[in-house]
């Protein structure tokens, strides 16, 4: 018999975070999170998202054995600010037993009903900067730091329980040797002259910090038109700055500013940490941090994390400046493969950016949704 209990204590929340380590033991495609960072993300005294959102964490048991987990999330900025009455679920992992999936998601639906929400959708996180989606194609491909991974039966369970596809996402890879600079070199020279723009490159993370608030402004304005966008508050911005800036290789951050030094566009790429995280098995110490530092400096694979351009500068070739700067840096670093993180299928603008780079879709994922009855 499947019993669902809420994870409340530190011990229970740690069990919640560590369950996938058992589920995916021996997997060469699952990428573990850093346990301490996951626990901080769930700590209401640490993560400012809880000022505008709430979450409850549930574990499914068969006897004394944990067999599944789910986070039930309400983002009140989305519900009240956008009038999107969505009950979110995330951090969703289960054994191959549909009764486990059903029992966990029943808890999510119950909370949604109590809060007068009209549908459930997931897996998603608290905000647009969290992980998203169930993998539906590309199970044999390694995940990365910014994505969840799962077995094929996840989607099968959801479909069998009456869930339908919410939003679709694709992930692509591009061999660096296929990226020809002639597609953007000439354009970026003309764009810089016409609009009096210049690129900014960095050699240290502390030099990036003065621009981060502007970067989030550009991010919000450039992504606001997307169907999945939810506002990121100033408190959340500060939290993400502290959480992610240290993971960045400053040479992989490219900004474009106008004649008044106002930020008009940016691109953020991260070194691939997937293999390093697998070696770490969730632990920063004693040796995990060395695996991260090695990947940060020497990985020959990079992941395009974020790219944004102010609406008034979109379709004016700003990305050509960003790509040109990346191409120079990647050439110096000997980068061999570029990975694109999950991108919405209906985000036509982002897909057009890569058309000349011979992208190959290697993984697809989606959210699933169902009305609350």
C-alpha positions as CSV (number, residue, x, y, z in Angstrom):
1,X,0.0,0.0,0.0
2,X,1.3,3.4,-1.0
3,X,1.3,6.1,1.8
4,X,2.2,9.7,1.1
5,X,3.7,11.9,3.8
6,X,4.7,15.5,3.8
7,X,8.5,16.1,4.2
8,X,8.8,18.8,6.9
9,X,11.8,18.1,9.1
10,X,15.4,18.5,8.0
11,X,15.8,14.8,7.9
12,X,12.8,14.3,5.8
13,X,13.8,17.1,3.3
14,X,17.2,15.5,3.0
15,X,15.5,12.2,2.2
16,X,13.4,14.1,-0.4
17,X,16.6,15.5,-2.0
18,X,18.5,12.2,-1.9
19,X,15.7,9.9,-3.3
20,X,16.8,10.3,-6.9
21,X,20.4,9.2,-6.0
22,X,18.9,5.8,-5.3
23,X,16.5,5.8,-8.2
24,X,19.3,6.6,-10.7
25,X,22.1,4.7,-9.1
26,X,24.5,3.5,-11.8
27,X,22.9,5.8,-14.5
28,X,25.4,7.4,-16.9
29,X,22.8,10.0,-18.1
30,X,21.4,11.3,-14.8
31,X,23.3,14.3,-13.4
32,X,23.0,14.7,-9.6
33,X,22.3,18.1,-8.0
34,X,24.5,19.4,-5.2
35,X,22.6,18.2,-2.1
36,X,23.5,21.3,0.0
37,X,22.3,23.7,-2.8
38,X,19.0,21.8,-3.2
39,X,18.3,22.0,0.6
40,X,19.0,25.8,0.5
41,X,16.6,26.1,-2.4
42,X,13.8,24.6,-0.2
43,X,14.7,26.6,2.9
44,X,12.1,29.3,3.4
45,X,14.6,31.4,5.4
46,X,17.1,31.3,2.5
47,X,15.3,31.3,-0.8
48,X,13.3,34.6,-1.3
49,X,11.0,33.0,-3.8
50,X,8.9,32.0,-0.7
51,X,7.9,35.6,-0.3
52,X,5.7,35.2,-3.3
53,X,5.3,31.4,-3.6
54,X,4.7,28.5,-1.4
55,X,5.7,24.8,-1.6
56,X,5.0,21.6,0.1
57,X,7.2,18.5,-0.3
58,X,5.8,15.0,-0.4
59,X,7.3,11.5,-0.2
60,X,5.6,8.3,-1.2
61,X,6.3,5.2,0.9
62,X,5.8,1.5,0.3
63,X,6.3,0.3,3.8
64,X,9.4,2.0,5.0
65,X,10.9,2.4,1.5
66,X,10.6,5.8,-0.3
67,X,9.3,5.2,-3.8
68,X,8.5,8.7,-5.1
69,X,8.6,12.4,-4.4
70,X,6.9,15.6,-5.6
71,X,6.9,19.3,-4.7
72,X,3.5,21.1,-4.8
73,X,4.1,24.7,-5.7
74,X,2.0,27.8,-6.0
75,X,3.6,30.9,-7.5
76,X,1.3,33.7,-6.3
77,X,2.9,36.2,-8.7
78,X,1.6,34.0,-11.5
79,X,-1.8,33.4,-9.9
80,X,-2.6,36.9,-8.8
81,X,-0.5,39.0,-11.1
82,X,-1.2,37.2,-14.3
83,X,-4.5,35.5,-13.3
84,X,-3.1,32.2,-14.3
85,X,-4.7,29.8,-11.8
86,X,-2.0,27.2,-12.1
87,X,-0.9,24.7,-9.5
88,X,2.7,23.7,-10.2
89,X,4.4,20.5,-9.4
90,X,8.2,19.8,-9.6
91,X,11.0,17.7,-8.3
92,X,9.0,14.8,-9.5
93,X,10.5,11.4,-9.4
94,X,8.9,8.0,-9.1
95,X,9.5,4.3,-9.4
96,X,7.7,2.5,-12.3
97,X,4.4,2.2,-10.4
98,X,1.5,4.3,-11.6
99,X,-0.1,4.1,-8.2
100,X,2.8,6.0,-6.8
101,X,2.4,8.7,-9.4
102,X,-1.3,8.9,-8.8
103,X,-1.0,9.1,-5.0
104,X,1.6,11.9,-5.2
105,X,-0.3,14.0,-7.8
106,X,-3.5,13.6,-5.9
107,X,-1.8,15.6,-3.1
108,X,-1.0,18.3,-5.7
109,X,-4.6,18.4,-7.0
110,X,-6.0,18.6,-3.4
111,X,-3.8,21.7,-2.6
112,X,-4.8,23.3,-5.9
113,X,-8.5,22.7,-5.3
114,X,-8.2,24.2,-1.7
115,X,-6.7,27.3,-3.3
116,X,-9.3,27.6,-6.0
117,X,-6.9,27.0,-8.8
118,X,-8.1,25.4,-12.1
119,X,-5.3,23.3,-13.4
120,X,-2.1,21.5,-12.6
121,X,1.1,21.7,-14.7
122,X,4.6,20.4,-14.3
123,X,7.2,19.5,-13.8
124,X,8.3,23.1,-13.3
125,X,10.2,24.9,-10.6
126,X,9.4,28.1,-8.7
127,X,10.4,30.4,-11.5
128,X,11.7,30.6,-15.1
129,X,15.3,30.1,-13.9
130,X,14.5,26.7,-12.5
131,X,14.5,23.3,-14.3
132,X,11.5,22.3,-16.4
133,X,9.9,19.4,-18.2
134,X,9.7,15.6,-18.5
135,X,12.1,14.1,-21.1
136,X,10.2,12.5,-23.9
137,X,13.0,11.9,-26.4
138,X,16.8,11.5,-25.9
139,X,16.9,9.3,-22.9
140,X,20.3,8.1,-23.8
141,X,21.8,11.6,-23.8
142,X,23.4,12.9,-20.6
143,X,21.6,15.7,-18.8
144,X,23.2,18.9,-17.6
145,X,23.2,21.2,-14.6
146,X,20.1,23.1,-15.7
147,X,17.8,20.2,-16.6
148,X,16.0,17.3,-14.9
149,X,16.4,13.8,-16.3
150,X,13.9,10.9,-16.1
151,X,13.0,7.4,-17.3
152,X,10.6,6.9,-20.2
153,X,7.8,5.7,-17.9
154,X,7.3,9.2,-16.4
155,X,5.5,10.5,-19.4
156,X,3.7,7.1,-19.8
157,X,2.3,7.5,-16.3
158,X,1.1,11.0,-16.8
159,X,-0.6,10.2,-20.1
160,X,-2.3,7.2,-18.5
161,X,-3.6,9.5,-15.7
162,X,-5.2,11.9,-18.2
163,X,-2.5,14.5,-18.4
164,X,-1.9,16.3,-21.7
165,X,1.1,18.1,-23.1
166,X,1.4,21.7,-21.7
167,X,4.5,23.2,-23.2
168,X,7.1,21.6,-25.5
169,X,10.8,22.2,-25.3
170,X,13.8,21.1,-27.4
171,X,17.5,20.9,-26.6
172,X,20.1,21.0,-29.4
173,X,23.8,20.6,-29.9
174,X,26.1,22.3,-32.4
175,X,29.6,21.2,-33.3
176,X,31.8,24.3,-32.9
177,X,33.5,23.5,-36.2
178,X,30.1,24.0,-37.9
179,X,29.7,27.5,-36.6
180,X,31.0,29.7,-39.4
181,X,31.9,33.3,-38.3
182,X,31.1,34.7,-41.7
183,X,27.4,34.4,-40.9
184,X,27.7,37.1,-38.2
185,X,31.1,38.9,-38.5
186,X,30.1,41.4,-41.2
187,X,26.7,42.0,-39.7
188,X,28.0,42.7,-36.2
189,X,30.5,45.3,-37.6
190,X,27.7,47.2,-39.3
191,X,25.4,46.9,-36.2
192,X,28.1,48.3,-33.9
193,X,28.6,51.3,-36.2
194,X,25.0,52.0,-36.9
195,X,23.8,51.9,-33.3
196,X,27.0,53.0,-31.6
197,X,27.3,49.7,-29.6
198,X,30.3,47.9,-28.2
199,X,30.8,44.5,-26.6
200,X,31.9,44.0,-23.0
201,X,34.1,41.0,-22.1
202,X,35.2,40.0,-18.6
203,X,38.1,38.2,-16.9
204,X,36.7,38.1,-13.3
205,X,33.3,37.4,-11.8
206,X,33.5,40.5,-9.6
207,X,33.6,42.7,-12.8
208,X,30.2,41.2,-13.8
209,X,28.4,42.1,-10.6
210,X,27.8,45.8,-11.3
211,X,25.9,44.8,-14.5
212,X,23.7,42.1,-13.0
213,X,20.7,44.2,-12.2
214,X,20.6,45.6,-15.7
215,X,21.0,42.1,-17.0
216,X,17.9,40.9,-15.1
217,X,16.0,44.0,-16.5
218,X,17.0,43.0,-20.0
219,X,16.1,39.4,-19.3
220,X,12.6,40.3,-18.0
221,X,11.8,42.6,-20.9
222,X,13.0,40.2,-23.6
223,X,11.3,37.1,-22.2
224,X,8.0,38.8,-21.0
225,X,6.2,37.8,-24.2
226,X,6.7,34.1,-23.7
227,X,3.9,31.9,-22.5
228,X,5.8,30.6,-19.5
229,X,7.2,33.9,-18.2
230,X,6.7,34.8,-14.5
231,X,8.2,37.9,-12.9
232,X,11.5,37.6,-11.0
233,X,11.5,39.9,-8.0
234,X,14.5,42.0,-6.8
235,X,15.0,39.7,-3.9
236,X,15.0,36.7,-6.2
237,X,17.5,38.5,-8.4
238,X,19.9,38.9,-5.5
239,X,19.5,35.3,-4.5
240,X,20.3,34.1,-8.1
241,X,23.3,36.3,-8.3
242,X,24.8,34.7,-5.2
243,X,23.8,31.3,-6.3
244,X,25.0,31.3,-9.9
245,X,27.7,33.9,-10.5
246,X,30.3,31.6,-8.9
247,X,29.5,28.9,-11.4
248,X,30.2,31.2,-14.4
249,X,33.4,31.3,-16.2
250,X,33.6,35.2,-16.7
251,X,35.1,34.8,-20.1
252,X,31.8,33.1,-21.2
253,X,29.7,36.1,-20.3
254,X,29.2,38.6,-23.1
255,X,27.4,42.0,-22.8
256,X,26.5,44.6,-25.4
257,X,26.2,48.2,-24.3
258,X,25.3,51.5,-26.1
259,X,27.2,54.8,-26.2
260,X,26.0,55.6,-22.7
261,X,27.1,52.2,-21.3
262,X,23.4,51.0,-21.0
263,X,23.1,47.3,-21.4
264,X,21.1,46.3,-24.5
265,X,21.8,42.6,-24.8
266,X,23.7,39.8,-23.2
267,X,24.6,36.1,-23.5
268,X,25.6,33.7,-20.8
269,X,27.2,30.4,-21.4
270,X,28.3,27.9,-18.8
271,X,31.0,25.3,-19.0
272,X,29.6,21.8,-19.0
273,X,29.5,20.6,-15.4
274,X,27.6,17.3,-16.1
275,X,30.6,14.9,-15.8
276,X,31.9,16.8,-12.8
277,X,28.6,16.6,-11.0
278,X,28.4,12.9,-11.7
279,X,31.8,12.4,-10.1
280,X,30.8,14.5,-7.1
281,X,27.6,12.5,-6.3
282,X,26.0,15.5,-4.7
283,X,28.8,16.5,-2.4
284,X,31.0,19.7,-2.6
285,X,33.5,18.4,0.0
286,X,36.1,17.1,0.3
287,X,36.8,16.7,-3.4
288,X,33.7,17.9,-5.3
289,X,34.8,21.5,-5.5
290,X,37.9,20.4,-7.4
291,X,35.8,18.6,-10.0
292,X,33.8,21.8,-10.5
293,X,36.9,24.0,-10.8
294,X,38.4,21.7,-13.3
295,X,35.3,21.7,-15.5
296,X,35.0,25.5,-15.1
297,X,38.5,26.0,-16.6
298,X,39.0,23.0,-18.9
299,X,35.6,21.7,-20.2
300,X,35.5,21.5,-24.0
301,X,31.8,21.6,-24.0
302,X,29.6,24.6,-23.1
303,X,25.9,25.2,-22.5
304,X,24.1,28.3,-23.7
305,X,22.1,29.2,-20.6
306,X,20.6,32.6,-21.3
307,X,20.5,35.2,-24.1
308,X,18.5,38.3,-24.1
309,X,18.1,41.6,-26.0
310,X,15.9,44.6,-25.2
311,X,12.7,44.6,-27.3
312,X,13.7,47.9,-29.1
313,X,16.9,46.3,-30.2
314,X,15.5,42.9,-31.3
315,X,15.8,42.0,-35.0
316,X,18.7,44.5,-35.3
317,X,21.6,42.1,-35.3
318,X,22.6,42.5,-31.6
319,X,23.0,38.7,-31.3
320,X,25.6,38.9,-34.1
321,X,27.8,40.9,-31.8
322,X,27.3,38.4,-29.0
323,X,28.0,35.4,-31.2
324,X,31.2,37.0,-32.6
325,X,32.6,37.5,-29.1
326,X,31.7,34.0,-28.1
327,X,33.3,32.6,-31.3
328,X,36.6,34.4,-30.5
329,X,36.6,33.1,-27.0
330,X,35.6,29.5,-27.9
331,X,38.3,29.4,-30.6
332,X,40.9,30.4,-28.0
333,X,39.6,27.8,-25.5
334,X,39.4,24.9,-28.0
335,X,35.6,24.4,-27.4
336,X,34.3,21.4,-29.4
337,X,30.6,21.3,-28.7
338,X,27.9,23.9,-27.9
339,X,24.7,22.8,-26.1
340,X,21.4,24.7,-26.1
341,X,19.4,24.3,-22.9
342,X,15.6,23.7,-23.1
343,X,13.9,26.2,-25.4
344,X,10.2,26.6,-25.9
345,X,8.9,25.1,-29.1
346,X,6.8,28.2,-29.7
347,X,9.7,30.6,-29.2
348,X,10.3,31.2,-32.9
349,X,12.7,34.1,-32.3
350,X,15.2,32.0,-30.4
351,X,15.1,29.2,-33.0
352,X,15.8,31.6,-35.8
353,X,19.1,32.7,-34.0
354,X,20.6,29.3,-34.6
355,X,19.5,28.5,-38.2
356,X,23.0,28.9,-39.7
357,X,24.8,26.9,-37.1
358,X,23.5,23.4,-38.1
359,X,21.8,22.6,-34.8
360,X,20.9,19.0,-34.1
361,X,18.0,18.4,-31.7
362,X,19.1,15.6,-29.4
363,X,16.5,15.8,-26.6
364,X,12.8,16.8,-26.3
365,X,10.9,17.4,-23.1
366,X,7.5,18.9,-22.1
367,X,5.3,19.8,-19.2
368,X,2.1,18.0,-18.6
369,X,-1.2,19.6,-17.4
370,X,-4.6,18.5,-16.2
371,X,-7.7,20.3,-15.0
372,X,-8.5,20.3,-11.3
373,X,-11.9,18.8,-10.9
